[in-house]
Amino acid sequence: MMKHTTTILKKMLRSATLALAGLMMLIPQPALAQQQPKIDYSANDVNYYDPRGNNVCGGTGNGDSITRFLQVLSDQENGGKVTGDSGTGAKGKYQYLDDTWKESSKNYYPPAMAYANANLAPEEVQDAVAYIEYSHKFKVFNGDLFKLAVSHFYPIANVDPSKLDIYPPGNVITPRQYANDIIAKMASGEGKNIPIKASQAPDFQKYLDAFGGGGGGGADNGQACSGGVVAGDIIKTALSMAWPTPGHGKTQQDATSEYQKDMPHYNPSSAAQSNDPWSDCGVFVATVITATVDPSYQKRGTTSQIDYIKSHPDKYDFFTDSSYTQSSGKLQRGDILVNYGHTYIFTGPYQGGDKKSYNSAAASWGDHVPQADNWYPGFFVARVKK
């Protein structure tokens, strides 16, 4: 099956803002009317039929281990291109040899047998074959990414470790070097903009479930979004735009491919600004809310967003008492958390790409792009009315 290869400080800095927010909370706010007319959001250009609906949520996550593995594998093997011929018979996004393609299609995703080789298969079908195959192998190897990479390049070396440091015929790199290179690129973020469209392939989830599911962790327990906006769903959209792990940078290139695509589309005025829009917390929240439920939401600036929320009791409930600001017990998935300086989205519990638990998605101006986060006290709560 050998393939050819081508070559808690930040939160402390918010203390002054939180102190101010605490003082604001002492000001009594009248209870907002609960009986309001239902809002028609049909003017939202996402729409509830979502013309991109087959490219939103389904079986894979942009932050799960298999998705990252496939992004790097495609980059390593074929530069992220969907078709290509190595000259030695390996083809397609992952450079499957024809015999290997037929075997993997039969074993893991039989609909792909309709295509004689990988080059002839649509991208989502190639992704489905690879995703299910390597999800299964990831379990067989007990989560060992090194062995997973070796299994693609020179699988016999997993059986006979003495072959890890030889050059397989026709190659100028050893299996050990190949696997280490894959792992290093996964960690560095290389290839993160390569789409993985497995969830768009026919009956993908059925065949994935036959092998016990997959993903190796990711937003919504491995059921994260594979691209962009889910009409009317704040949580799935936020999790698709945000990394399922912390520790990312602040520039456009640090953001997920979904956010790089969706933020300029749904929040173009903010995207055009030069003062760190990609890490701006208000821009992130506005992009999610604008894309899903309220196209008129204030596009940037937490003070302006609070003013907007308070001036639209027809759209939002707004909670300022301590049972909301100092405890998460009354929070609901999709709540907007906001004070005079920061805002983020409460998603409810999910397992991040690092297998740790998170319950929010947030950006932080000048610090990081949207990523996994956890709730902490000091925020008003805005809740979209159903």
N, C-alpha and C positions, 0 to 999 in steps of 0.2 A: 504493500500500500504506500510505497514511497512516493512522495510528491516532489516535483522539481521546485527549488527555491530561487527566487530572484534575490537578488541580493537582500482661660476664663477671664484673658486680659481684656479682650474686646468688651465683654459685658461690664467689667469694672469701669471702663471709660464712659459707659452710658449712665453711670450713677447719677450724674447731675441732671440728666434728662428725666430719669425715673423719679428723682426727688420732686421735680417740677410737676410731673404727671401725678404724683401722689397728692400734692397740694390741690391740683385741679379736681381730684376725685372727691374732695371734701365739699365741693359745691354741689348741692342737691340738684338732681335733674328730674323733671317730671316724667312719669311713666308714659311711654308712647302708646298710642292707640293700637290695639291688636287687630281690629277688624278693618282691613284696608282692601281696596280692589286689587285683584290679581294683576300683576304687571305683564304686559305683552312685550317680550323681548325679541319678537320676530324680526325687528330691524337689525339685529345683530348680524354682522356679515358672516358669522360662522353658520347660523341657522340651526334649527333642530334636526334637519335632515343631514347636516354637515357634509358638503360635497367632498370633503377629504376623509369621510368617516371610515373608509377601509384602511386608513393609514394612521389610526390613533391607538387604541388599546387592544390588547389581545394576548398573546402568550409570552412575550419577551420583554425584558426591561433594559433600558439603555445603561443601567448601572450594574446589572448582574454579571457574574463572572463569565458565563458563556458568551454573552453579548460582547463583552470586552475582548475575550479570547478571539472571537470571530472577526471583530473589527481589526485587530492586530494581525490575525492570520491572513485576512484578505489583503491588508496593506503589504505584508511581508511577501506573499505569494504572487500578487498580481497588481500591486499598487492601488488596490481598492476598486479596480475596474471590474465590470460584470462579466465581460468576455475577454478571451485572450488565449493564445496557444504558445506554450513554452518552447515549442520546437522539438520536444521529446515526447509529445503526446498528452501532456497535462493541460487541462482546459478549465476555463471559467473563473469565477470569483475566487475559488479556493484551490484551483489547479488540481482537479481530480483527473487521474488517469481514466480512460474510458471504462476499463474493466472495473476499476474501483467505484466509479460513479454508478454503474449498474448494480454492483453488489450493495453499496450503501443505500441506493434508492429502494431496492427490494427489501432490505432489512429494516430500514428506519422510516422511509416515507414513500410508500409504493406509488402514489400519484406521479412521482418524478420519473417512473419507468416509461412514461410516455415520451421521454426525450432521450435520444440515443447517446448524447453526451452533455456535459455541463454547459457548454457554449450555447446549446440550443434551448436550454431551460430558462424561463424568466427568473429575474433576480430573486423574487420571493420564494420560488421553488428551490433554487440553489441554497438560499438561506435556511429553508425548512429542513432540507436533508442534513446540512451541516449542523444546525442547531440541535436537532434530535440526536444525531449521532454523537456529538461531543457532550451533550447533556448526559447521555447514557454512560459514555466512557468516563466522564467526570465522577460519576458515582462509583463506577468500577474501580477507579484509581483513588477512591476516598478523598477526592478534592485536591489531588496532587496535580497542579498545573504543569509542572515539569514533565511528568509522564504523559500528560495530555498532549503537550507540544511534540514530544518524541513520537507519540502514536501517529501523528500526521506525517512526520518527516521520514522516520525510519523505525517502524514499530518493533522490529526484532530486537532493537537495543533495549527495550523495556524487559525483554525476556533474558537477554544476554548482555549485562552491563558492560562487558569488555568491549562491546561495539559502540559505546557512547563516544569514544574518542578516536574513532577511525573516520575516514572520508568515504562515504558511500559512493558507489560508481556514479560518475557524472556530476559530482558535487564538490564544492570547494570549502565546505563548512562541515563540522562534525555534528552529530546529533546533540551533544551537550551544548555546543556553541549555539546551535539553532534554538534549543529550548530556553537557554538563558536569555537569548536575545528577545524571544517572544515575551517572557516574563518581565524583562526590563521595560519593554515598550508598553506593556499593559500598565505598569506602574507610572510611567511618565505621561500617559495620556495620548500617546501616538495613535493615530487612526480613529480618534474618538468621534470624528465627524462622518465616518462611513456608516451609512444606514444599514440596519439589519431588519429586513422586512418579512421575517418568517411568519409572523402572525397574520399576514395578508394571504398566505398560501391556503388553498382549499383544505378544509378539515385539519388544519395544522394542530389545533388544540387536541383533537381526538387522538392523533398519532403521538403527540407529545405525552399525553396522559397515559398512553399504553406503556410507556417506559417510566412511569412514575413522576411525570412532570419534569421540570428542569429549571435552570437559571442560576443556581448557586447563590441565591440571595438577590434582593433587589426591591425596589419600592413595591408596596402592596404584596409582599411575600412572593416575589417572582412574577407577579402579574402586572408589571409596570407597563407604561405606555411606550410604544415603539416609534412614536412620532407626533408631537404637537398636541393640538387642542381636542378635547372631548366636549362637544357642545353641551352646555348646561351642567357640567360636572367640574366643580371647583377643585376637588381633591385630586382626581386623576390628572387634570390638566397641570396643577401645581407640581405634582410628582413627576410628570413627564418633562417639565421644563427644568426641574432642579436635579442636581446630582444626588444620588442616594447615599453619599458619604460626605463628611466635612473635609476641609483642608484644601480647597481650591483657590485659585487666584482671583483677580478682580477685572481682568480684561475680557474683551469679546472672545478671544481665543480660548479662554479658560472656561467659558460657558458650555453647556450641552449643545449639541447640534440643533435640538428642538428649540431651545431658547434663542439661539443665534438666528433661527429662521422666523420664529413667531414674534419676538419682541419688536423688531422693526415693522412688522406687518400690523400688529394691533396697537402699538404704542410708538408710531413713527416720530412724533414730535420730541419724545424723550430720546429715542435712538440717535437723533440728529445732533444732540447736545454733546459737548466735549468733556464735561466734568463727570467722568466715571458713571455713565448711565447703566453699564452692564452690572455694576455691583450695587446699584441704588435699590434699597429695600422697597421704596414706594413705587418705583418703576416696575419691579417684579410683581408686586401685588396688583398693581393697576393692569398689567398685561394679562394676568390670569383672570381677573374679574371682568375686564373689558371683553376678553375673548369668550367668556362662558355665559355670563348672566347680565351684565350691565355695560353696554358700549359707551355710556356717558360718564363712567367713573372717572374721578379726577386722576390725571395721568402721572402726576409726580408731586411729592411734597406732603409729608404726613399732616401738617397743620391744615393744608387745603383739603386733604382727604377727609379729615375729621369734620371739617365744615360741610363738605359735600354730604357725608353720611348723615349728619344731624339735620341737614336741610331736606332730606328725602326720607321721611318716616314712612312713605308709601312703599319704599323699597327695602329699608333696613330697620331692624330692631337694634338699639344701641344701649349697651349695659355698662354702667360706670361704678356700680357699688362693689364693695370689697369681696362679696361672694363670687364675683367674676374676676376682679383684678388681682386678687391675692390667692386664688385657688383655681385649679383646672377642673374641679368636679362638675361644674355646670357647662363646660364647653362642649360644643358639638363640632363634628367634622365639617370643615369648610368655613369655620368662623374666621373673621379677619381680626387679628390682634393689632392694636395701634395705640401709640401715645404720641406726644409732641416731640418726635425725634426718631422713632423706629416703628416698623410695621412688618408683620409676617403672617403666614397662614397656618392655622392649626389643622392638621390632616387626620389626627387620630393615630394610634400606634401602627407602626410598620417596621419591618426588618430592613435595615440598610444594606448596601452592598458589602459592608464590612461585618455583617451579621450582628451588629449592635442594634439596639432599639431606639427609634426616633418617633416623634409625634408631630413634627412641624417641618415647614420648608421656608427658608429665609435667605435673602441676600443681605449684605451689610456694606454700606457705602464706603468706598475706599479700601475695603478689606477683602470681600469675596463675592463671587457670583452666587446665584441661587443654589442652595445645597441643603442637605439634611440638617435638622436642628431639633432642639427640644424646647418646650414651653418653659418660661420662667415668669414670675409675677411682675406686675406693674403696668398692665395694658388694659385699656378699654376693649370691649368686645362688640364688633359689628356683625350682625347675622342677617344674611339675605332672607327676605320673606319668601315663603313658598307660594 
